[in-house]
Every structure is written in structure tokens, then in C-alpha cells.
């Protein structure tokens, strides 16, 4: 296991059977109790605030800068100006956004040392292409003299959507349209940098002679709004651009490339790896399903027709439950009013139909599907107290 560990702040990869080959990426909570972790985290955050007080605000806002009162300025994008040397990078982290090259090199080194002819599993978790978008200069140069149109939903004022969405959008309204376009360029350059890093792993596999007999999965944990509805990064706004991720899979013995249009979830990859490895497991333990039939060009008759999402706070705000079907995107917001989008006729999620009485039957059905799925998978939001049970159709409809 190399790289980002975003599972627990007090349990380590080794607690789940991994050998951690890149110790610099271990979490802050190593060897600490939960109370000790909380105190240490508070001290770190107070240190950040103290440093922000020492910064002298610039008289004029710099390109890509978002100024904030009582918090340090945020640079939305930039670049590593160090010229790239032969082979793109010198050793070290001076021109290594988020340490991703260091993580990749650690994974490549371990891969090269693995004994041949024995099964192994290697996870390499980079941080990019995360905000702020600061790719190496050479990758940004690949996108010079190209124009990047703003998304079709960019001008959405979101007056028919939860107020939190509008408050989030306000964070980015300091940026001009040209700065938004420049941020798109930086984000895509960062994606190209991550692709190049992934190529280093593929080349190491080929050099080792194990490319053809290795299952390879290229994934991300979330998407980026990239200007959709005037938003960036991720967060609680429930638009599909934050949910769409790359998912590329190579399986030994499967020839030719294909694109799968069926609903696939990150929860499917655990059961898939067990299935491909020939390891029997109790499928009832998993929310996801093995993708092996889809990888073979087959679609099971009982494959899902919807995917479900939930948030129980998302760092500082909001309980949210949502469902995506081919026709609809429905979002229950416990902190504000709900959302319903007609994806067939208005795929950019510009018009919220939840308050339209003509769609109440649709909303009830989607509520029922959300609660049915949730109750089957340990849904915690089922207390019926008057001040907390705020759904228009409560969890009991999921029991029918």
C-alpha cells in the first residue's frame, strides 16, 4: 500500500493486512487515542490560523486568488515553475505536487522487487488531480493556446436549489470568467500529470513481464465540479460531475476494449477482485456486486437500475440522501428543501422540479427506493422525532 490512506485516522493499512511501503503518507493519528488525535488536530489547525494572521493581504487580488476574511487567501490554481529535467522529473519533491511522484516511485520500486510467479496486490493512491490545481509546468504547456468553454450550467444562479449551494458558489464568484477557464486548463493538465504517473506503473509491469497477466484498475474517489453551476472542487452540492469518476479495468484474457454504460459503483470493486482471484465470499456482506459479467460483455438480468448516495455530514454540513436513475436525479436534503432533476429532458440539472406538485408521485417513488435501499444497508437516519424526521416521505415508506 502506497499513498493516500483515507479510511481511518487511527487504524493503519497494516490493521487490514497491508504492508505500508510509503510511511510518509501515514495518517496523523498513529499511536494516539481519539482524544489525543483531536487535541493534536486542533493544535495543527490553530497553527494554520496563526500563520494566516502573519500573512499580509495583497492590495489587489492575484489571478486565481480567492480572498477571505479571517482565513488565509486561497490560490485556486498555479503551477510548479521548476523546469522539468530529462525524464520529466529529478528525484525529490521540490516539483512534486502533493507528493504524488514520491508515492508512485515507492510503488514502482516495490513492484520491481516483488517475486515473480507469486500472487500479489499493489495499491498506489495519489492525491491529484485535487484542488488547488497546481500541475508541473510541462503538463500545463501541453494545453497552451487551447480554449476551454465554460460548462453549460455555469450561469445557473441556483435560486431554486438549497441555499448552501448558493453559499458555496459565492466562494468562487471572485474569479472572472477567464480565471474559471484558466482553472479548467490547470485541472486538465493535472489530470495529464496523473496519467503520466500511472504510465510509470504500467511500464514497470511491462518491464517485469507481468503486464499481460495482471488485473489493472485505474480509479478515482470522486470527480470535480470544474465550473458546473459555477462550482469547483467537491462538497455537498449533489451534481453528477462530482460523482462521475474514471474507471478503467484491464483483465487478463479479455480482448479488445469496450465501454460499459451500465450503472457501476466503487462498492463493486471489492467483490470484483475477490471474484477474479477465485476467492469465495458471502455476497450478502457487500453493497456492490462483482463486475466480472460486465467485463466479459454480459449483463446479468438483475443488474441495478439505480445507484444510491448518502452523506452524514460531509465535514461540516448536511445530511443528504440521493438516487440516480436513467430518468431522474432526486436528492433529499435534511438541511434544506429537496431536489428533483429530469435527466432525459434537462441533463444539466438546471431546473429543480421538487416543488412542482405534478411530480409528487415520482418523488414518493424515489423516496421509497432510497429508504428501501438504506434500511437494507444499515441506514442510521430513521429516528422519528419531530425535529429530526424532516423528509416529506419518511423511512417507513421503505418498509413496504
N, C-alpha and C positions, 0 to 999 in steps of 0.2 A: 504494500500500500504506500503510494507516494502522493503527497499533496494535501489538498483541502479535506479536512475532517469536519463535516457539518452535521454530525449525528448527535453528539452529546458533549457537554462541556466537562464531564467528569469521568466518562468511560472512554477508553482509548481503543484504537484499532485492535490491539492485541487482546482486548477483552472479548472480541468477536472472532478471534482466531487468525488475525492478520499479523504479518511481520511488517512493522513500520520502517521503511527504508529511508525516509526523509524526516528525521526527527525535528528539524526546524519548524515543520508545519504542525507539530503537536499543539493541542489546544492549551489555553492559559490555565486550565483547571487541574493540571497534572499534580496528583498527590494532595489535593486540597479538599476539605469538606465543602458542602454547598454554602455554608455561612462564610467560610474563608474566601471562596470564589467571589461571592457577592461583594465583600469588602474590597478585594483586590480589583474587581471590575469598576467599582465606584471610584477608587483611587486613580485608576487609569483614565476614566472619563473626566474627573476633576482636573487631572493634569492636562488633558486636551483643552479644557475650558481656560485654564490658567495661561496656556500658550497662546490661545486666541486673544487674550487680553493684551498680550505683548506685541501683537501684530498691529501695525499702523495701517488703517484702511486707506486704500488709494483714493485720491480725489476723483478720479474718473474710473468707471468700471472697465476692466480689461476685457478683450474679446474672450468669450466663453466663460466669463466670471459671473457668478450669482452672489450678490452681496446680501448679507443677513445681519440683523441687529442682534447683538449679544452672542453671536456664534461666528466662527471664523468664516471668511469667504470660501465659496466652493467653486473650484475650477472644473467645469463640466467636461472639457476636453483639452488635450495638449499633445505633445509628442516627446519622445526621448531623442534629444538632439545629437547625442553621441553618434558620429559616423560609424556605420557598420563595417566591420573588417572582413577579411576573407572568411568565407563560411558563414557570413552574416553576423556572427557574434564572437566576441572574445569570451574567455572564461570569466566568471564573476557576475555580479548582479547590478553593476552600475547602469547598464542599459537593458535591464530585465524587468519589464512591467509585472508587478505583483509576484515576482519570483517564479514565473511560470517556466522559464528556461531551466532554472535550477531543479525544479520538480521533474521536468521531462528528462533532463540529463541523468538524474538519480534513477529514474525508471529505466532508461536505456542501459545504464551501467549494470543494473540488477538483471535485466533481461539477458544481456550478453553473458552473464555468469551462471544463468540457470542451466542445470544439467540437461543434456539432450535425451530425448526418449522418455521423459517422465512428465506427467501432467502438472500443470501449474496455472495459476490465475494471477494476473497483474492488474492493479487499478492505478491509474495516473489521473489525479484530479487537479487541473489548473484552475485559476481564479478567473481568467479572462474568458470572453470579452465583457468584463464588468465595468460599470462606471467607477470613477471617471475614465473616459476613453482616451488613454494615453499609449498609443501603439508606437513601436520603433519607427524611426523616420523613414527607413527604406520601404516599409509597407505602406506608409501614408503616401509616399511618392508614387506608388502604383496607381493611385486614384487621382492624380493630378489632372487638371483640365477636363474633369468629368462633372456633369451637372447632376444633382440629386433632387428631384422634385419632392416637395413635402407630401405627406400622406393625404389621401382624400378626406380624412376626418380631421385634419389638422385644425381647422377653424371651428370645430364643434365647441360651442360655449358651455355645453353640458348643463343648461338651465333645467332640463327635465331629468337630471340624474342626481345622485346623492351629493350633498354639499361637500363632503370630504373629497370627492373627485375634483370639484372646482378649486378647493383649497390646495390640493396637490398640484393642480395645473398652474396656480399662481406662482409656484416656486420657479417655474421656467419662463414666465412671461417677461422677465427682464431681457431675455435673449431675443435678438432680432430674427427675422425670417432667414437671413443669410447665416446667422450663427447656428440656427437649427440645421440648416443644410450642411454646414461645416461639421457639426456634431455627427450627422449621418456618415459623412466621409470618414471621420475618425473611427466611428464604430465599425464600419465595414473593413477598414484597414486592420483593426484589432482582430476581427474575425479571420482575416487572411493570415495574420501572425499565428493565431491558434491552429489554423490548418497546417501551417508550415511546421509547427511543433509536433502535431500529430504525424506528419510525414516522417519526422525523425524516428518515431517509434516503429512505423511501418518499414522503414529502411532497415532498422536494426533487426526486425523479424525476418526480412528477406536475406540479410547477411548471415543470419543464423541458420537459414534453410528451413524455417518453420512457418513461413507466411501462409503456405497453402493448407496446412493442417491446423490452423489456429482460428478460433471464433473471435472476431473483432467487432466491437461495438463502440460507436462514436456518438456520445450523448451530451446534452446539457441539462442543468437542473431547472432552468426557466428561460423565458425569452426576454425581450426588451421592447418597451413601447415604441422607441425610436421615432418619436414625434406623433404617433397616433393620438388623436384628441388633444394635441398639444402637450402630451406627457412624455416622460423619459424614465429610464431605469425600470423598476417594477414597484410593487406595493399592492395596496388593497383594491384599487380600481379593477373591475373584473372584465377587462377587454382581452380578446383572444390572443393578441400579439404577445402578451406576457406568458401565455400558456403554450404557445407553439414552440417546439424545440427541434433541433436536428436529431434525427435518429437513423443512423446508417449502420447496417449489420452485414457482415460477411460470414457465411457459414461454409465450412468445407463440404465439397460435394454438390453444392448448389451452383449451377452455371448460369451466367447471364444476369443482367441487372433488371430489377423491376421496381415500380413504385407502388406502395400499398396505400390505398385510400381509405382503409377501414380504421375505426377508432382504436388507437393504441395508447397505452398509458405507461408511465415509468414503473408502475407496480407490476407490469408484465415481465420485466427483465429478470427478476429473481427466479420465478417459475421457469422462464425460458432457459436460463443457464443450467438449472437442475435437470431439466428435460434433455438438453443437448449433451449433458455429461452422463446421462444414463442413471441419475440418482432418483430413486422413487421418493415421493413426498406426499403428504396429505394435502390435497389441493384445497380443502376447506379452510386451511390456515391462511390462505392468501386472498387478497382482494383481486390481484391480477391473474392472468392466465398465460400459459405458455404460448409464445408466438410461433412455435415450430410449424404448425399447419400453414400459417400465412407466409412464412419464409419458403415453404415448399410450393407456394402458389395455390394453396387450398384455403377455403374459408369455411369453418365449422358452421353448421346450421344455427347454433345457439350463440354465435358471436355477438358481442354487445352492440346495441343500437344507440347508446348514450354513454357519456363519461361524466363523472361527478367530481366536484372540487369542494374543499372546505378550508376555512381559516378560523382559528380560535384566538385571534388577537393580532397576528402579524406585527410583532414587535411592540406596537404602542396603540393599536386601534382595531376595533371591529370584529364582531362575529359575522361570518358570511358563509352561505351555502349556495352552490350553483350547479346547474346541469346544462350540458351541451348535447343537443341532438342535431340531426341534419337540418331541421327546420327552425329550431328555436334555441335561444340562449336566455335562460331565466336565472335571476340572482335574488336570493333572499338576503336582505341586509338587516341584521338586528339593530343596527345603529342609525338606520335611515329607511326611506321607502325603497320598495323593490324595483327590479329592472326586468323588462322583457323585450327581447330584440328578435325581429323577423329576419332570419339569416338568408332565407331564399330570396326575399324581395329587397332587403336593405342590409347587405352583408357587412357594412362598415360600422354597425351599431351606433348609428347617429340618432335614431328616434326611439325613445323609451315608451313602450306601449302598456306598461304595467298599470297605469291609472285609467286605461280605456276599458269601460265596462263590457265591451264586446268581446274581450279576451279572457273573461273570468273563468270560463270552462277550461281554457288552455292552461291558465295559471294554476287552477286547482289540480289538474292532472300532473303538472310538473312538480308542484309541491308534494303531491302524493309519491311520486317517483323518488324525489330527494329524500323524503323521510323513510321510505321503504328501504332504500339503499343504506341510509345512515344507521337505522336500527339494526340492520343485518350486519353492520360493521362497527358496532360499538359506539354509536352516536351519543355524545355526552350532553347535548343540548336538549333535554327532554323535561326539565323542571317546569311545572305548570303554574308557578307563582305569577300573579297578575302583572308585576313589574318587570318580569324577565321573559315571559312567554309572549313575544311580540309578533310572531308570524301570523299572517292573515289566515292561513290554514295550518293548524298545529300538528305536531308529530303523530297524534292519534290517527290522522288520515292515512298514515303509512302502515298502520296495522291491518288495514282492510285487504 
